[in-house]
């Protein structure tokens, strides 16, 4: 009996799926989890449900901790378990190694992209219970059954189908050069930047380009901006709305000896690298943002009312860009620095699948897609 009492005094054992969390009751590190954004949306793509959010993990203890396992348990609306999946350090390389930074510094926080980002359409996503297990960073070899502490949180995702009927802002064969799938750079924006928290306004963004029938994006020398098929192509308003921000005088980037040369401009002219751009308020708390356009091509200004399909500018090479393209995103506010990104769906386009063209009345696009915004003839 004395041995059992001694063990109880030395160790707090929590058995969760055969995992023991063991530490002194007095020194158990305090680790919290938050979700960013606070409301997690379900985005539908064919027979998939996609969920795009971050886990913000805060270590209030005095020693750094390393994430050794992340587990999600999915429950239906009746609270019944439907699915369970985890990533841990088993194997070389391990599944959890897809998370580039797993050390939570003492008194600090890290941003972890939700690794369980897609579920089958039939999966009932009533409640997602996340558990994050942490270990001492001094542990060289992972112990798959023993951790210092854990933190957990419930996420109740909700579908977001959009409130504005959008059309694609380009015409012709459009290539989604980079969207917001799990691997896209828009998705992987760290919300802790330069020591400050920032919402990810580009969480559901797209980099759109014009491609030829072979999928090529330029002809000749790629370090001549005019050789890109996208350069100078018209940009159209995705839906009716009121222009709430616009810029038309930001100088373009250029190429020199195989590198991008960014012009020296005053910070106030383009403080966050949008280049020449247009922001349209569609009402309903949804704002379209179209950026990286040619100087002098933007045909609208603040307070102008635009109609869906109206030309608002041309694709250029301005702002934070390494090649000519159109960056498009839907946000819940005017200012990219303080707004959240929103899922967007588009009406009346064609999905190009090799020799097959599939008309889409209302649907989603993402990284790698080839689409056309007009029905097949």
TORBA-963438 format. One line per field, with one value per residue (C-alpha): residue in one letter; x, y, z. Coordinates in nm, 2 decimals, always signed. Layout:
code <- [a,...]
u <- [X,...]
v <- [Y,...]
w <- [Z,...]
end
This chain:
code <- [x,x,x,x,x,x,x,x,x,x,x,x,x,x,x,x,x,x,x,x,x,x,x,x,x,x,x,x,x,x,x,x,x,x,x,x,x,x,x,x,x,x,x,x,x,x,x,x,x,x,x,x,x,x,x,x,x,x,x,x,x,x,x,x,x,x,x,x,x,x,x,x,x,x,x,x,x,x,x,x,x,x,x,x,x,x,x,x,x,x,x,x,x,x,x,x,x,x,x,x,x,x,x,x,x,x,x,x,x,x,x,x,x,x,x,x,x,x,x,x,x,x,x,x,x,x,x,x,x,x,x,x,x,x,x,x,x,x,x,x,x,x,x,x,x,x,x,x,x,x,x,x,x,x,x,x,x,x,x,x,x,x,x,x,x,x,x,x,x,x,x,x,x,x,x,x,x,x,x,x,x,x,x,x,x,x,x,x,x,x,x,x,x,x,x,x,x,x,x,x,x,x,x,x,x,x,x,x,x,x,x,x,x,x,x,x,x,x,x,x,x,x,x,x,x,x,x,x,x,x,x,x,x,x,x,x,x,x,x,x,x,x,x,x,x,x,x,x,x,x,x,x,x,x,x,x,x,x,x,x,x,x,x,x,x,x,x,x,x,x,x,x,x,x,x,x,x,x,x,x,x,x,x,x,x,x,x,x,x,x,x,x,x,x,x,x,x,x,x,x,x,x,x,x,x,x,x,x,x,x,x,x,x,x,x,x,x,x,x,x,x,x,x,x,x,x,x,x,x,x,x,x,x,x,x,x,x,x,x,x,x,x,x,x,x,x,x,x,x,x,x,x,x,x,x,x,x,x,x,x,x,x,x,x,x,x,x,x,x,x,x,x,x,x,x,x,x]
u <- [+0.00,+0.28,+0.43,+0.10,+0.07,+0.43,+0.35,+0.04,+0.23,+0.50,+0.28,-0.05,-0.15,-0.41,-0.48,-0.61,-0.60,-0.33,-0.12,+0.01,+0.06,+0.30,+0.43,+0.44,+0.10,+0.27,+0.47,+0.24,+0.31,+0.01,-0.05,-0.35,-0.50,-0.70,-0.84,-0.77,-1.00,-1.24,-1.51,-1.38,-1.56,-1.63,-1.55,-1.71,-1.52,-1.69,-1.71,-1.48,-1.52,-1.22,-1.14,-0.89,-0.78,-0.48,-0.42,-0.25,-0.06,+0.06,+0.31,+0.27,+0.54,+0.90,+1.05,+1.01,+0.80,+0.78,+0.46,+0.49,+0.14,-0.18,-0.51,-0.86,-1.18,-1.48,-1.83,-2.17,-2.45,-2.56,-2.22,-2.13,-1.78,-1.74,-1.37,-1.03,-0.70,-0.36,-0.01,+0.29,+0.66,+0.64,+0.85,+1.14,+1.04,+0.73,+0.39,+0.41,+0.72,+0.50,+0.47,+0.79,+0.81,+0.69,+0.87,+0.66,+0.90,+0.87,+0.62,+0.56,+0.33,+0.34,+0.10,+0.02,-0.18,-0.46,-0.31,-0.66,-0.78,-1.00,-1.29,-1.52,-1.86,-2.04,-1.84,-2.06,-1.86,-2.06,-1.76,-1.39,-1.20,-0.83,-0.57,-0.21,+0.05,+0.38,+0.71,+1.03,+1.26,+1.56,+1.41,+1.62,+1.43,+1.05,+0.85,+0.53,+0.34,+0.45,+0.42,+0.47,+0.13,-0.14,-0.39,-0.73,-1.00,-1.33,-1.39,-1.75,-1.70,-1.98,-2.04,-1.98,-2.14,-2.08,-2.34,-2.23,-2.29,-1.94,-1.80,-1.43,-1.24,-1.06,-1.17,-1.01,-0.82,-0.74,-0.48,-0.50,-0.12,-0.16,-0.48,-0.54,-0.51,-0.30,+0.03,-0.05,+0.16,-0.16,-0.28,+0.06,+0.08,+0.21,-0.03,+0.26,+0.47,+0.73,+0.61,+0.25,-0.07,-0.23,-0.54,-0.48,-0.67,-0.52,-0.64,-0.87,-0.69,-0.60,-0.31,-0.47,-0.29,-0.38,-0.24,-0.24,-0.39,-0.06,-0.06,+0.23,+0.22,+0.47,+0.65,+1.01,+1.22,+1.03,+1.23,+1.04,+0.72,+0.53,+0.60,+0.37,+0.02,-0.13,+0.03,-0.21,-0.51,-0.84,-0.96,-1.33,-1.54,-1.66,-1.99,-2.18,-2.05,-1.90,-1.53,-1.39,-1.02,-0.81,-0.46,-0.34,+0.01,+0.23,+0.54,+0.59,+0.86,+1.11,+1.35,+1.73,+1.98,+1.72,+1.60,+1.31,+1.39,+1.15,+1.12,+1.22,+0.89,+0.77,+0.62,+0.30,+0.25,+0.22,+0.26,+0.18,+0.27,-0.07,+0.05,-0.22,-0.55,-0.92,-1.13,-1.51,-1.77,-2.04,-2.25,-2.33,-1.98,-1.80,-1.52,-1.34,-0.97,-0.79,-0.42,-0.09,-0.24,-0.07,-0.01,-0.26,-0.49,-0.72,-1.04,-1.23,-1.19,-1.33,-1.71,-1.76,-2.04,-1.94,-2.14,-2.05,-1.83,-1.72,-1.35,-1.17,-0.80,-0.54,-0.30,+0.04,+0.35,+0.32,+0.35,+0.48,+0.49,+0.76,+0.56,+0.26,-0.06,-0.39,-0.42,-0.79,-0.95,-1.27,-1.24,-1.47,-1.34,-1.17,-0.82,-0.60,-0.40,-0.70,-0.95,-1.02,-1.03,-1.35,-1.43,-1.54,-1.74,-1.80,-2.09,-2.10,-1.75,-1.60,-1.37,-1.11,-1.01,-0.79,-1.02,-1.32,-1.50,-1.74,-1.98,-2.00,-2.31,-2.17,-1.85,-1.50,-1.16,-0.82,-0.45,-0.37,-0.71,-0.76,-1.09,-1.27,-1.53,-1.77,-1.98,-1.86,-2.00]
v <- [+0.00,+0.24,+0.19,+0.27,+0.59,+0.68,+0.64,+0.84,+1.13,+1.12,+1.08,+1.20,+0.93,+1.01,+0.72,+0.84,+0.58,+0.39,+0.71,+0.81,+1.17,+1.17,+1.45,+1.59,+1.73,+2.05,+2.11,+1.99,+2.24,+2.46,+2.44,+2.60,+2.57,+2.82,+2.80,+3.06,+3.18,+3.13,+3.01,+2.71,+2.68,+2.37,+2.42,+2.17,+2.03,+1.74,+1.45,+1.62,+1.84,+2.07,+2.25,+2.53,+2.66,+2.68,+2.56,+2.82,+2.64,+2.84,+2.71,+2.89,+2.68,+2.75,+2.49,+2.44,+2.14,+1.94,+1.82,+1.44,+1.36,+1.52,+1.33,+1.42,+1.24,+1.32,+1.30,+1.33,+1.56,+1.30,+1.29,+0.94,+0.87,+0.84,+0.86,+0.89,+0.97,+1.08,+1.18,+1.09,+1.03,+0.66,+0.59,+0.76,+1.01,+1.02,+1.14,+1.43,+1.56,+1.73,+2.00,+2.20,+2.36,+2.15,+2.31,+2.54,+2.78,+2.84,+3.13,+3.14,+3.02,+2.85,+2.82,+2.47,+2.42,+2.18,+1.85,+1.68,+1.91,+1.69,+1.44,+1.24,+1.40,+1.14,+1.21,+1.38,+1.68,+1.76,+1.81,+1.76,+1.70,+1.78,+1.65,+1.77,+1.56,+1.72,+1.59,+1.73,+1.87,+1.70,+1.36,+1.26,+0.94,+0.98,+0.77,+0.69,+0.60,+0.86,+1.24,+1.53,+1.69,+1.75,+2.01,+1.97,+2.17,+2.11,+2.25,+2.27,+2.36,+2.51,+2.51,+2.84,+2.86,+3.23,+3.51,+3.67,+3.51,+3.54,+3.49,+3.43,+3.76,+3.65,+3.51,+3.23,+2.92,+3.00,+2.81,+2.82,+2.86,+2.85,+2.83,+2.75,+2.38,+2.23,+2.29,+2.64,+2.93,+3.13,+2.85,+2.85,+3.21,+3.22,+3.43,+3.52,+3.76,+4.00,+3.93,+4.02,+3.83,+3.89,+3.72,+3.53,+3.73,+3.52,+3.19,+3.12,+3.32,+3.23,+3.32,+3.31,+3.30,+3.26,+2.94,+2.81,+2.47,+2.29,+2.45,+2.68,+3.02,+3.22,+3.20,+3.28,+3.44,+3.41,+3.71,+3.94,+4.03,+4.08,+3.72,+3.59,+3.52,+3.67,+4.01,+4.28,+4.06,+4.23,+4.18,+4.19,+4.25,+3.92,+4.06,+4.39,+4.62,+4.94,+5.02,+5.09,+5.09,+5.12,+5.20,+5.28,+5.44,+5.17,+5.11,+4.76,+4.51,+4.41,+4.13,+4.17,+3.88,+3.62,+3.79,+4.01,+4.38,+4.56,+4.94,+5.18,+5.34,+5.52,+5.29,+5.48,+5.42,+5.04,+4.95,+4.58,+4.49,+4.48,+4.68,+4.83,+4.69,+4.71,+4.62,+4.58,+4.57,+4.33,+4.38,+4.10,+4.14,+4.01,+4.20,+4.10,+4.19,+4.19,+4.28,+4.30,+4.50,+4.72,+5.09,+5.31,+5.01,+5.04,+5.20,+5.25,+5.46,+5.47,+5.50,+5.38,+5.12,+4.83,+4.56,+4.20,+4.14,+4.51,+4.55,+4.71,+4.67,+4.46,+4.19,+4.34,+4.29,+4.52,+4.46,+4.15,+3.93,+3.73,+3.68,+3.85,+3.71,+3.81,+3.75,+3.72,+3.66,+3.72,+3.88,+3.98,+4.34,+4.61,+4.60,+4.30,+4.35,+4.30,+4.09,+3.72,+3.53,+3.36,+3.06,+3.16,+2.97,+3.07,+3.04,+2.92,+2.80,+2.50,+2.26,+2.13,+1.77,+1.68,+1.64,+1.65,+1.98,+1.97,+2.26,+2.38,+2.58,+2.67,+2.54,+2.57,+2.60,+2.54,+2.48,+2.30,+2.35,+2.45,+2.63,+2.84,+3.09,+3.04,+2.73,+2.50,+2.58]
w <- [+0.00,+0.09,-0.26,-0.42,-0.21,-0.31,-0.67,-0.65,-0.48,-0.75,-1.06,-1.20,-1.44,-1.70,-1.93,-2.27,-2.55,-2.36,-2.32,-1.97,-1.88,-1.58,-1.37,-1.02,-0.93,-0.80,-1.12,-1.40,-1.68,-1.77,-2.14,-2.31,-2.66,-2.86,-3.21,-3.47,-3.61,-3.33,-3.57,-3.78,-4.11,-4.32,-4.68,-4.93,-5.23,-5.41,-5.16,-4.91,-4.61,-4.55,-4.23,-4.23,-3.89,-3.65,-3.30,-3.09,-2.82,-2.51,-2.26,-1.92,-1.76,-1.70,-1.93,-2.31,-2.42,-2.74,-2.90,-2.92,-3.03,-3.16,-3.16,-3.29,-3.19,-3.40,-3.25,-3.42,-3.31,-3.05,-2.89,-3.03,-3.14,-3.52,-3.59,-3.42,-3.57,-3.43,-3.54,-3.32,-3.32,-3.43,-3.74,-3.92,-4.03,-3.81,-3.91,-3.67,-3.84,-4.10,-3.83,-3.87,-3.53,-3.23,-2.95,-2.73,-2.55,-2.18,-2.14,-2.51,-2.79,-3.12,-3.42,-3.54,-3.86,-3.80,-3.95,-3.98,-4.25,-4.46,-4.39,-4.61,-4.69,-4.48,-4.17,-3.90,-3.78,-3.47,-3.24,-3.29,-2.97,-3.00,-2.76,-2.77,-2.57,-2.48,-2.36,-2.21,-2.48,-2.30,-2.40,-2.69,-2.78,-2.78,-2.54,-2.73,-2.41,-2.16,-2.17,-1.93,-1.98,-2.24,-2.34,-2.51,-2.68,-2.85,-3.20,-3.34,-3.71,-3.91,-4.29,-4.47,-4.81,-4.87,-4.88,-5.21,-5.55,-5.70,-6.05,-6.13,-6.17,-6.49,-6.82,-7.03,-6.91,-6.55,-6.34,-5.96,-5.92,-5.54,-5.34,-4.97,-4.95,-4.67,-4.86,-4.99,-4.86,-4.80,-4.56,-4.39,-4.27,-3.91,-3.71,-3.47,-3.68,-3.55,-3.20,-3.27,-3.33,-3.67,-3.81,-4.14,-4.40,-4.68,-4.52,-4.82,-5.09,-5.45,-5.68,-6.03,-6.36,-6.73,-6.89,-7.25,-7.35,-7.25,-6.90,-6.98,-6.81,-7.03,-7.36,-7.43,-7.15,-6.82,-6.69,-6.92,-6.75,-7.07,-7.17,-6.90,-7.04,-6.73,-6.77,-6.88,-6.88,-6.76,-6.40,-6.34,-6.03,-5.89,-5.78,-5.73,-5.46,-5.36,-5.39,-5.04,-5.12,-5.44,-5.54,-5.89,-5.87,-5.72,-5.94,-6.07,-5.99,-6.26,-6.33,-6.35,-6.39,-6.30,-5.98,-5.88,-5.83,-5.61,-5.66,-5.38,-5.28,-4.97,-4.70,-4.70,-5.08,-5.03,-4.66,-4.68,-5.04,-5.20,-5.50,-5.71,-5.59,-5.55,-5.24,-5.30,-5.02,-5.13,-4.82,-4.58,-4.42,-4.73,-4.91,-5.23,-5.26,-5.59,-5.59,-5.78,-6.07,-6.33,-6.24,-6.43,-6.51,-6.21,-6.35,-6.03,-5.71,-5.36,-5.34,-5.70,-5.74,-5.96,-6.12,-6.15,-6.45,-6.48,-6.55,-6.26,-6.37,-6.54,-6.40,-6.33,-6.13,-5.83,-5.46,-5.29,-5.60,-5.78,-6.10,-6.27,-6.13,-5.97,-5.59,-5.50,-5.16,-4.97,-4.62,-4.34,-4.34,-4.53,-4.39,-4.47,-4.15,-3.91,-4.12,-4.14,-4.46,-4.57,-4.79,-5.14,-5.40,-5.76,-6.00,-6.36,-6.44,-6.61,-6.44,-6.70,-6.63,-6.93,-7.23,-7.01,-6.93,-6.64,-6.59,-6.23,-6.13,-5.79,-5.65,-5.50,-5.66,-5.51,-5.58,-5.91,-6.07,-6.43,-6.48,-6.73,-6.62,-6.91,-6.99,-7.27,-7.61]
end
